[in-house]
Amino acid sequence: MQASQQRLREDIEANARFGDIDAPAGRGRTVLTGSDADRRARQYFVERLRDAGLSVRVDAVGNVAGRW
């Protein structure tokens, strides 16, 4: 399977925006378990898996798995 570098970069950048914080140099990110940023990041990931045609399962402790 061929990966799209542009799509991968966009997904990484989108994920980095969840929990972004001010940093003295560069960028920073903090996503604590159970936080709003964590919930939004997980939802984004689930949506991306579904967009790719995978079935999605989230277990009792919050692990997300996508299956072809």
N, C-alpha and C positions, 0 to 999 in steps of 0.2 A: 504494500500500500504506500502511496506517495503522500507525504505530508506537505501541506501548504505552509511555507514559511511566513507568509503574510498573515494567514489566519491564526497560526500559532502565536505570532507576535501580538496580534490584536487580543487574543484570549489571555495571554500573560499580562498585558497592560490593563485589561479590564479587571482581572483578578487583583492586580496590585492596587487598584483604587478602593477596594473594600478595606476599610480600616486604615487608610492612609493618614499619616501624621507628619507634622513639621519636623524636619531634621536639620541639624547644623550644616550638613553638606550632603547633597544628593537627595534621595528619597527614603522614607521610612514607612513601616507598616506594622500595625498591631491588630491582631484579630483574636480576641479571647473567646474561648469556648462558651457558647450560650449567649454571646453578645449579638446585637443587631447586625453588626458587620459580618459575623460568622453566619447568621441565618441568611443574609443576602448573598454571601459568597457561595454557600451550599446550594441555594436556589438557582443561582446563575449556572453552577456546574451541572445540576440536574437538567436544566433547560438545554444546555449545550449537548448533553448526552442524548436527550430525546430528539433534538434537532438532527443528530447524526444517525437517528433510526435505532438506537439501542433501547432495550428495556431497562428500567431503572429500579433498583431495590435499595431501600435505606433500612438498616437493621436497628435494633432497639437502642444501641449506643451511638447511632448517627453515622456509621460508616456508609458511604455511598458507593454502589457498584453498578456499572453499566455492562450489559451483556448483549452481544450480537445475536 
